[in-house]
């Protein structure tokens, strides 16, 4: 079944409140949706958000990448197109959108609900505690806590969240904002808080030695995020003891087929994973959620909360989100 056309559209979904991290502030989920039409008349879709601060791609570059690659994909079947796609030099998010539309995932075999976190955006202590309270009222028990460069603020917020919400798990995400010294200062200030499940990417992605130093001196597990884009990155992190956990995102690794390569490696080597996301549209969240169901044995933490942040629910979701749990429709 050969490809006869590939087209793109720009999509936008307003968020309830701004999504704030140490790297960026986002008010809308903005993404490129790609549609692939096959000679049978069947259609498939993929999506990629603009996350220039992380992948280096904006909406314009994603559109341009897909446009430039399209002539090489027309007339190919799915397998041929995937091979051509992943030998190209276009950006990882651009690859992910096309890969998503080409790759057919296995049917979900275990439909028991899974749990996702929700993001507590970086802000004042009072703002963050209020966000957590609202999330608690919605029945969500897993908080992804965004922290910034101010270590005193980071420690104070973490201690306050742990005290106010003792039954909740905290996934601490510094988004590369700290130095090694700051990371160790933070860890010293919160190491006795049992509710902290992990600390995600405290130092800049290229500082692998710093990340390893932190991992070796932290009683709290360290998760590598921006330091892991590709399958090769995941292997390097694991084989060199740089971090205990890895965060897999479709937009970093280049799509579903590439995420599966990493997940199979993680399964073989007993590596604990988070399955994460950017601020993404419903089709890319659908693809990631399906992976979360099929690899629940290695994906301990699910960070697919974009639909919980939408101002209005999307009818394109294949899954139902309720009180922090994700159900197959």
N, C-alpha and C positions, 0 to 999 in steps of 0.2 A: 504494500500500500504506500504509494509515493506522495510526497508533499507537493501540493500545487500552489499554495500561497501562504505567506507569512505577513501578518499586519499587526500594527500596534496602536494602542490608544492610551491617553493619559487619564488616570483616575485619581479621585481625591475623596477621602472620607474624613470629615471633621472629628476631632477628639473632644471628649467631655471637658478635659482640663489639659493644660500644657504638660508634655512629657519632658522632664528636665533631668539631665545627667551632667557629669563633669565635662562632657564633650560637646553637648548640643541641647537646644530647646526645640521641641517639635509641637506644632499646633494641629497638624492634619497628617493623616496617613496619605502620602502622595506616592504613586507608583505607576509603572508602565505595565500594561496588560498586553500580552502577546497572544494572538490567535493563529493557530496552524490549521489549515484545511488540507485534507488528504483527498486523493483522487476518488475515493468512495463517497465523498461528500461529508464525511465525519469531521468534527472539529474538536480541537483540544486547546487548553488555555494554560498560561503560566503568568507569573507576576514578579516584578522586582521593584522594591522601593528605592528612593534616592537616599543613600547613606554615605555622602561624600566624606564625612569625618572618619568613617570606618573603612569603607571599601574604595574610596577615591572616586566613586561614580555619582553623577547627578542624573536627573531625568534626561537631559540632552545627550549625555554620553551613552546612556543605556539605549536610547532610541537609535543613536548613530551606530553603535556597535551591532545592534540587531539588523539594521538596514544594510550595513556593509557585509554581514555574514549571509544574509538571505540568498543571494545568487548562488552561493556554494551549497546551500541546503535544498534548493528546489530540485525536484526530480529524484531525491533520495528517499529510501525507506527509513523507518525509525532508527534502526540499528546503525545504518550508514550515517545518518544525520548526527546521532550521538557521538560517533567516533570523530566526525569532522568537527563538531562543536568543541570537543574537549582536547583537540590538538590545535585549536585556534588560540589567539593571544588576547581575545576580548576580556573585559572585566568579569569578575566572579559573579556579580549580581546579574549581569547581562546573560551569562551562561546559565545561571539558575533559572531564569524566566523561560528560556528555550528548553532546557533540560526537563523542567517541570511539565511542559506541554508535550514532550516526546516520550517520557518514561512512564511506563505502566506499572504501578505498584501492585504487590500481591494483595489479595483480599484480607481484610482483618479477621484473624482467627479467634481472638479473645476480645470480646466487646465490653468486658467489665470496665467501668469508668476509670479514667485517670485523673490526677489532680494537677492543676496548673497553679503557678504563683500569680501574684499581681504586683505591679511595680509601684513602689512608694517613691515618688520623684524627689529629687534634691530640692530642699527649701529650708526654711527656718525649722527649728525643732517643733514649734507649735503646728506649723503647716504639715509637717511629716506625721506627727502624732494624729492629727485630724484625718489625714488620708488613711492612715492605718485603722482608725476607728470606723470610718466609712466602709473600708474593706471587711473589717470584722463583722459589721452589721449585715454585709452581703454573704456572710458565711465562709469567707476565704481565710485560710489558716496558714498560708505560705506567702511571706512577704519578700519581694526582691527589693532591697533597700539601696537606693542610689546615694552615694556619698561623694564629697568633693575634697578639695585640697586642704581644708581646715581640719586638722586632726583633732583638735579639742572639740570642735563641733561634731565631728564624726563619732568620737567616743561618747560624748554626751547624748547624742541622738540614739545611738545603739543601746546604751544603758537604759535610757528612758523607754524605748520600745520593748526591751526585754522585761522591764518592770511592769509596764502597763498591759502587756500582752504575753503573759508567761506561757500560755498554751500554744503559741505560734512559733514556727520556725523562721529564722531570719537568714536570708541569702544576701550577703553583703557584697555590693558591687562598687568598686572604686573607679572603674572605667579608666585605668591607667593614670590616675591622678597623683599617685604617691611616689616618693623615693623609697629606696630600701629602708632607710632609717625611719622614715615616717610610717611605713608599713609595720615595722617591728614595734614602734611606739604604740600604734593603734592596737596591735595584737596584745601587747602587754596590758593595755587598758581594758580589754574586753575578754581576755582569755578564760575568765572564770564564769562567763555567761553560757549556760548550757544550751540556750536556744539558738546560738549561731551554728548553722550547718556548714558554712563554707565562706571563704573570701575569694572573690572573683577578680582576676587581673588587676592587682594593686599597682603594678609598675608598667611602664611603656612596653609595648609588644616586643620591641627588638632587644630589650634587656633580659635575655634568657638567663644569664648568670645571676642577675639580681632576683629573678623569680625563683630560681633554684635555691638561692640563699634563704629567701623567705620561707619556702616550703620546708627546708631542712630545719628551720628554727621556729616553726609554728605548730602549736598543738591543734590548731584549727586547720582543716583541709584547705588547700589552695587549688583553685580552679583556673585553668588557662582559657582565655577567651580570644582576645585579639591576637594572641600569639599563635593561635591555631586556625589557619585558613584551609590548608590542603591535607590530604591523606599523609603526605610526607611530613608535614608539620606535626601531625598527631603522633606519628611513629617517633619522631625526634624527641618530642616532649616526654613520651613514655620511656623510651630506651635510655634517656639521659637523666631520668628522675627529676625533671624540672618542675612538675606539678603532679598532684595526685589525681586530678580530675580534668576533663576537657569539656568545653562547650562547643557543640556542633550547631552551626547555623547554615541553612541552605544558601543564603546570600554570600557567605564567606567561602564555602567549599565548592560552589558551582552547581548546586542542584541536588535532586533526590538521588540520582545514581552515584554521585560522589559521596554523599552523606552515608549511603549504605556501605560503601567501601570502608569508611572510618568506623561505622558501627559494627561491622563484621570483625574488624581488627580488635575493637574494644571488647567484643564478646569473647574472642579467642584468648585475649590477654587479661581478662577480668578488670577492665578499666571502667570506672564509674563515669558516666556522662551526664551532662545536662543537654537537653535539646532546646535551643534558644531561638530567638527571632529578633528582627528589627521591628519597627512599627510598620507592619505589613498589611496587605489586603487580604480578603477572605480566601482567595484561591490558593495563595502561597501558604496561608495558615492551614487550610485543608490538607495540603500535601505534607506539611510538617506534623500535624496531628496524627495522620495515618501512620507515619513513621513511629511516633511515640507509642501508639498502640502495638505495633508489630515488633518493637524492640524494647518493650517494657522491662526486660530482664537486665539491660545495661543502662537504660535511661532512668536514673534515679530522680532527677529533677526536670520538670517540664516548665519552660518559660515561654508560653505561647499565649500571652494575655492581651494581644492587640485587640481582639474583638470585645474584650471587657472594657477597653478604653474608648471604643467608638461612641460618638454622641448618639447615634441611632443604630440598632441591630441590622446586620446584613442578611439578606435572604439567600445569598450565595454560599453561606456556610453549610458544610455537610455534617457539622457536629453541633451539639447543643451544649452551651455552657451554663452551669447552674451551681451556685454556691461554691465556686472554685473547682468543681468537677466537670469533666468533659465527657459527654455521652454521644454515642453514635446515633444519628437520627434514624 
